[in-house]
Amino acid sequence: MRIRRGHPLWQRLVQGAAGRKYLNCPTEDGCGFRHPSKLQARVTDALRARAKAVITEVSVPLSPRANDRIRIDALVIESVREDGSFIGRFVEVKGCDLAAGVQKRRRFEDRYGVPIRVVYRLRDVDSVYL
């Protein structure tokens, strides 16, 4: 089947891919928060079902320079202590893992000593709790 300009599917194909380098589709999760991909929205919903709280889009400085930051997809809070401190994990959702992202995660782990768990598929959510 050939799809030509003017066909109803033509607009869908052209609009869906326009401006999206990795063809991700912005999606809302169950709580109405907008995520840059379907995978991230689904993983966030799965994490919310298992954790006390999930804080999305956490931005943390990597150095004293102003623009040197990493944006981590989620901070999963597993338990809250009586003094107000908490036990949590950083989770990064990746459909396509690039070298720059790996480098930033290593720099974060070196600076703060806290690992970032990477989830590549929805079924990998269970590995966050191991």
C-alpha positions in Angstrom: 0.0 0.0 0.0 1.4 3.4 -1.0 0.6 6.3 1.3 0.7 9.6 -0.5 0.4 13.2 0.6 -3.3 13.9 1.4 -4.0 10.4 2.8 -5.2 10.4 6.4 -2.3 8.2 7.5 0.2 10.6 5.9 -0.5 13.3 8.4 -0.2 10.8 11.3 3.1 9.5 10.1 4.5 13.0 9.4 3.3 14.6 12.6 4.3 11.6 14.8 7.9 11.6 13.7 8.4 15.3 13.4 11.1 16.6 15.8 11.6 13.3 17.6 15.0 11.9 17.1 14.3 8.6 18.8 10.6 8.4 17.8 9.5 8.5 21.4 5.9 9.5 22.1 5.1 11.9 25.1 2.6 10.1 27.3 0.8 10.8 30.6 1.0 8.3 33.4 -1.9 7.2 35.7 -1.5 10.3 37.9 -1.6 12.7 35.0 2.1 13.6 34.9 3.6 13.9 31.4 6.6 11.8 30.5 8.8 12.0 27.4 8.1 8.3 26.5 5.5 5.6 26.9 8.1 3.4 28.6 8.9 6.0 31.2 5.2 6.5 32.0 4.6 2.8 32.3 7.7 2.2 34.5 6.7 5.2 36.7 3.2 3.7 37.2 4.7 0.3 38.1 7.1 1.9 40.6 4.3 3.9 42.2 2.4 0.7 42.8 5.3 -0.8 44.7 6.9 2.2 46.5 5.8 4.7 49.2 6.4 7.6 46.8 8.0 8.4 43.4 9.5 11.8 42.6 10.0 12.2 38.9 12.5 14.4 37.0 15.1 14.9 39.7 17.8 17.3 38.7 21.2 17.0 40.6 24.4 19.0 40.0 27.5 17.1 38.9 30.0 19.9 39.6 30.0 23.5 40.8 29.5 24.7 37.2 26.0 26.1 36.7 24.9 24.0 33.7 26.6 20.7 34.6 23.6 18.6 35.9 22.1 15.2 35.4 18.3 14.8 35.2 17.4 11.4 36.7 14.0 10.0 35.8 12.8 9.0 39.2 13.7 8.9 42.9 11.8 6.0 44.4 11.2 6.4 48.2 10.9 2.9 49.8 10.5 3.9 53.4 10.6 7.0 55.6 12.3 7.0 59.0 11.0 8.7 62.1 13.6 11.5 61.9 12.3 12.5 58.4 15.2 10.8 56.4 14.3 8.2 53.9 15.6 5.1 52.1 15.3 5.5 48.3 16.8 4.6 45.0 17.5 6.6 41.8 16.0 5.0 38.7 16.8 5.9 35.1 14.5 4.6 32.3 16.3 4.1 29.0 15.0 2.8 25.6 18.2 3.8 24.0 21.3 4.2 26.2 23.9 6.7 24.8 27.5 7.1 25.8 26.8 10.6 27.2 24.2 9.2 29.6 26.5 6.4 30.8 29.2 9.0 31.4 26.9 11.3 33.4 25.7 8.3 35.5 29.3 7.3 36.3 30.1 10.9 37.3 27.1 11.0 39.6 28.0 7.7 41.2 31.6 8.9 41.7 30.6 12.2 43.2 27.8 11.1 45.5 28.5 7.4 46.0 24.9 6.4 45.1 24.2 4.0 42.2 21.6 4.7 39.6 19.5 1.7 38.6 18.8 1.6 34.8 15.5 0.1 33.6 15.5 -0.9 29.9 12.1 -2.7 29.8 9.0 -2.7 31.9 9.8 -6.2 33.2 13.1 -4.9 34.6 11.2 -2.9 37.2 11.5 -5.9 39.6 15.3 -5.6 39.4 15.0 -2.2 41.2 14.0 -4.0 44.4 16.7 -6.7 44.4 
